[in-house]
Amino acid sequence: MGNIVERLTSLDYIIVIVYLIILIVIGYRASFSKDKNKDETLFLANKSLGWASIGFNMWGTNVGPSMLLAFASIGYTTGIVAVNFDWYAFIFLFLLAIVFAPKYLAAKVSTMPEFMGNRYGDSTQNILAWYALVKILISWLSLGLFAGGFLVRQILGIPMWQSVTVLVAFAGLFTFFGGLKAIAKVNVFQMILLIAVSLSLTLLGLHKVGGISALYAKTPGNFWNLIQPASDPKYPWYAILLGYPVAAVAFFCTDQSMVQSVLGAKNLKQGQLGVSFIGWLKLLSLPLFIVTGILCYVLFPDLKDPNEAYMTMVTNLFPPGMNGLVIVVLIAVLVGTIGSSLNSLSTVFTMDVYVKKINPQATNKQIINIGRLTVVAGCIIAVIVVLAIDNIKGLNLFDVFQSVLGFIAPPLSVVFLLTVFWKKTTRKAVNFTLSIGSILSLGIGITYLWILPPNEYTFWPHYLMLSFYIFAGLLITALLISILDRSPSFYKINDEHQANIEKPDRTVWISWAVLAVVMIALYLFFNGH
């Protein structure tokens, strides 16, 4: 893998330098533009984001280096089944756009803990704020940075601590100076670049294989099925159908890193169209990421490690002069994910801990300074956690990422779904689920991943089903607590917030209807092979 460095030419170095200059110019202009509002904060881009910025920024947050590696790896070993993790998401993106986003924007909140605090009080906001901070640090910053550092270490041969320190510092600069606005503008440029480079790799591979028909003829038929039989040990249909929604609701509808772009929308219509746009962008996962691995299966069938599929394709197919583009794309996906994560961490700590508890009378300047200090602290903590993760051997990155999210998600999914869909949910039920439920869910996750790992103890169900069982148990418990509560404290209905809730525009409905038709057609087409 490391031979990509030996293949670098002067043109490659020029490409990397030009890319970095463009990136810095875009970030600088977003951070220090002349028309920048003096009262603008780091957190919500002064409510200035349009649908394209929202869609690209959410996709940039979602597409990390682990996706490039893991999707190609799964494509190499099992075909297109992993596309479910992107295509099935459109249902939950629809839920965010049509159900959750109108309530979030009507309440004029900056964070998810603030939204819940408006309904159930300070105790709920405090619990959720600290839970959100831990979640962002672990599931976004540390695991995302680890995947990036892992890849950079393989390519350049430098120690992990050096690679992650440089990566997090570079991503942190945009967040430190420009906040969400800079990250969003940078991500539009970066995601267009990602599409161009990844598509080039796919087309080069298809040309070498002999076209789409030849690729299909040289691969097992089940490679092209989205729905796998119940007997499939890795991704049985029932595990994806029942288990994935638990993580998806928490990830797309309640996660600060994902939702923050919508909170920074100019208006509800732009936010809803932006969420629809990421649904369309996710269609690209098949040609850009998965097919790369399937092509590698045909061209290089004897790989010892499927995780090397992506870089094997790069080093063997890209001609001299294009390898610099690969390094550029790796930097792009890292800056997108790490930058958005740092901004979310900064927002939650500043607004839900500092302003709410420490200094309620803080000026805008003090709030921005604390936000920037939180970014620096987040960078340092992330590097320390990454170095700890690096000492754990035998990680399968994609499944570890999915299972970690699967164990973090159940309490969040239960609480937010009940809050939005059942008005008789009580504060006691919410706080119990967020505190005791989280300890239980995370405890099971730690046991599953480290204490009694499933490769040694075969009594465990599939990790997606385990997430579903935890979710179902917490949901039933929360319902019972609400029903049996003798002095119930229901969430407070704010008349002003209720009056602000808008109905989706006709354009929004058309966008989602067309996307739903396309998704159904794709699921019908990619089945029965």
C-alpha positions, 0 to 999 in steps of 0.5 A, spaced: 500 500 500 505 504 501 508 504 494 503 510 492 508 515 495 513 512 490 509 513 485 508 520 486 510 525 481 511 533 481 504 533 478 501 530 484 505 534 489 502 540 485 495 538 485 496 537 493 498 544 494 493 547 489 488 543 493 490 546 499 491 553 497 483 553 494 481 549 501 484 555 505 482 560 500 474 558 501 475 557 508 478 564 509 473 567 505 467 564 509 470 566 516 473 573 514 468 575 509 467 583 509 459 582 510 460 577 516 455 579 521 459 582 527 453 578 531 454 572 527 456 565 531 460 559 530 454 555 530 449 555 525 452 559 520 447 565 521 441 561 518 444 562 511 445 555 508 441 553 502 439 546 500 445 545 496 450 547 502 446 543 507 446 536 502 453 537 501 455 538 508 450 532 511 453 528 506 460 530 507 459 529 515 457 522 513 462 520 508 468 519 512 475 515 510 472 509 513 466 509 508 471 509 502 475 503 505 469 499 508 464 499 503 470 497 498 472 492 502 464 489 503 463 490 496 470 485 495 467 480 499 459 480 499 457 485 493 452 490 494 449 489 500 452 494 504 448 499 500 442 498 504 446 502 510 445 508 505 439 507 501 435 504 506 436 511 510 432 515 505 426 513 510 429 516 516 431 522 512 424 523 510 422 522 517 427 528 519 425 533 513 417 532 514 417 530 522 423 533 526 425 539 522 419 543 522 419 542 530 426 543 531 426 550 526 419 552 529 423 552 536 429 556 534 434 551 538 441 551 537 442 543 539 438 537 540 439 537 548 436 544 548 430 542 544 428 536 549 430 541 555 424 546 552 419 540 553 422 536 559 426 541 563 433 542 565 434 535 568 433 532 561 437 537 557 443 536 562 443 529 561 442 529 554 448 534 553 453 530 556 450 524 553 451 528 546 458 530 548 460 523 549 457 520 543 460 526 538 467 524 542 467 517 541 462 515 535 464 521 530 471 524 532 475 519 535 473 513 530 473 517 524 479 520 526 482 513 527 480 511 520 483 517 517 490 516 521 490 508 519 489 510 512 494 515 512 499 511 516 498 505 511 499 510 505 505 515 508 508 510 513 508 515 518 506 513 526 499 514 528 500 520 533 503 524 527 498 523 522 492 524 527 495 530 530 496 533 523 489 531 520 485 534 526 489 540 527 488 542 519 480 540 520 480 544 526 482 550 523 476 551 519 472 550 525 476 554 530 475 560 525 469 559 521 464 554 524 459 551 521 459 556 515 466 555 513 465 547 514 459 548 509 462 552 504 468 547 504 464 541 504 461 543 497 467 544 494 470 537 497 464 533 495 464 535 488 471 533 488 470 526 491 465 525 486 469 526 480 475 522 483 471 516 485 467 516 479 474 516 475 476 510 479 470 506 477 470 508 470 477 506 469 476 499 473 470 498 468 474 499 462 479 494 464 474 489 466 470 490 459 464 494 461 458 493 466 456 486 462 463 483 463 463 485 470 456 482 472 458 475 468 465 475 472 461 476 479 457 471 483 449 472 482 448 474 489 453 480 489 448 484 486 442 482 491 440 488 496 436 483 500 440 477 503 437 470 505 436 470 513 441 464 513 446 469 511 451 470 517 453 477 515 447 481 513 441 477 513 435 481 511 431 481 518 437 484 521 437 490 516 430 491 516 429 491 524 436 493 527 438 498 522 432 503 523 434 504 531 441 507 529 438 510 523 433 514 527 438 516 532 443 518 527 439 522 522 434 525 526 437 526 533 445 527 532 447 534 533 453 533 527 448 531 522 442 535 524 446 542 525 446 543 518 438 543 518 438 548 524 442 553 520 438 553 514 435 559 511 428 557 512 424 550 513 423 549 505 431 549 504 432 545 510 427 540 507 430 540 500 437 539 503 435 533 507 432 530 500 438 532 496 443 528 501 438 522 499 439 523 492 447 523 493 446 517 497 444 513 490 452 515 488 454 510 494 453 504 489 457 507 483 462 511 487 464 506 493 461 499 493 463 498 485 470 499 486 470 493 491 467 489 486 471 491 480 477 489 485 474 482 486 474 481 479 481 484 477 485 482 483 481 476 486 487 474 491 487 479 496 490 477 503 486 483 506 479 485 503 480 492 507 486 493 502 481 493 496 480 501 495 488 502 495 489 496 491 485 499 485 488 506 486 495 504 486 494 499 480 489 503 476 491 511 477 496 513 472 502 517 474 499 524 476 493 522 479 495 519 485 495 526 488 488 526 487 487 520 492 491 524 497 486 530 496 480 526 497 482 522 503 484 529 506 477 532 503 473 526 507 477 527 513 476 535 513 468 534 512 467 529 518 472 531 523 470 539 522 463 538 522 464 533 529 468 539 532 463 544 530 457 540 533 461 538 540 463 546 540 455 547 539 453 542 545 458 544 550 458 552 549 450 552 549 448 547 553 453 547 558 457 553 558 451 558 557 446 554 560 449 552 567 456 556 567 455 563 565 447 565 563 449 572 561 455 571 557 456 576 551 456 573 544 464 574 544 465 570 550 460 565 547 465 564 541 471 564 545 468 558 549 466 555 542 473 556 540 477 553 546 472 547 546 474 546 539 482 545 541 480 541 547 476 536 542 482 536 538 486 534 544 482 529 547 480 526 540 488 524 539 488 521 546 482 516 544 485 515 537 492 512 540 488 508 545 483 505 540 490 504 536 492 499 541 486 494 540 488 489 535 483 485 530 478 491 529 473 490 523 472 498 522 465 498 518 462 493 523 465 496 529 463 503 527 456 500 526 455 496 532 458 502 536 452 506 533 447 501 535 449 501 542 449 508 543 443 509 539 437 506 542 436 511 548 436 516 543 431 513 538 426 511 544 426 518 547 425 522 541 420 518 537 416 518 543 417 525 544 414 527 537 409 521 536 406 520 543 404 527 547 403 523 554 411 521 555 413 523 561 419 527 564 420 521 568 420 516 562 425 520 558 430 521 564 430 514 566 431 512 558 437 517 557 440 515 564 439 508 566 437 506 559 444 509 556 448 505 562 444 499 560 445 499 552 453 502 553 454 496 558 451 491 553 455 494 548 462 494 552 461 487 553 459 485 546 465 488 543 471 487 548 469 483 554 465 477 551 467 478 543 462 474 539 468 471 535 469 467 541 462 467 545 457 465 539 451 466 544 450 473 541 445 475 536 447 479 530 449 486 533 443 489 529 438 485 532 441 486 539 441 493 538 433 492 536 432 488 542 435 493 547 431 499 543 424 494 544 426 493 551 427 501 553 421 503 549 416 498 553 419 500 559 418 508 557 411 506 555 410 503 562 413 508 566 409 514 563 402 510 564 404 508 571 407 515 573 402 517 578 404 524 578 406 525 571 410 531 568 408 531 561 412 536 556 410 543 556 407 545 549 409 552 547 404 555 543 409 560 540 413 554 537 406 550 535 404 556 531 411 557 528 411 549 525 410 550 517 407 545 513 412 542 507 412 546 500 409 542 494 416 542 491 418 538 497 413 533 497 415 532 489 422 531 491 421 526 496 415 523 492 420 522 486 426 519 490 421 514 493 419 512 486 427 511 484 428 507 491 423 502 490 425 501 483 432 500 485 430 495 490 426 491 485 431 491 480 437 489 485 434 483 487 433 476 485 439 475 482 
